[in-house]
Amino acid sequence: MRRARDGYQYQPVPRAATDEAVEHENERMAQALSGKISSLKSISIELGDEVRYQDKLLRGLDDDVDKSSGFLGKTMGRVLTLGKGNHNYYIFYLFLFSIFIFFLLYIVLKFR
């Protein structure tokens, strides 16, 4: 306020040179930003492709696990049915078979 009373007139600094510099800087930054945006776009497209590929692999894996669990369930059902029977000779036959295999391995390894 004191300056206004003393006859001081406000004179703004000429901005023609600075406006051009700022505009040039803005254009340069806009071009840099445009390059970054295009690289982000390509990265996001690649990410989408990778996600679709991984989803396809996981769905295939899920189908395979379902198939194998069904197969394993049927096999376990058969084993339980076999175990419920009154066939006590299965363990005896298994024991004789294992002795035969060990004897056969002994002969093969000894005369080799």
Protein Blocks (a to p, Z undefined) as FASTA:
>chain_A
ZZmmnopacddddfklmmmmmmmmmmmmmmmmmmmmmmmmmmmmmmmmmmmmmmmmmmmm
mmmmmmmmmmmmmmmmmmmmmmmpccfklmmmmmmmmmmmmmmmmmmmmmZZ
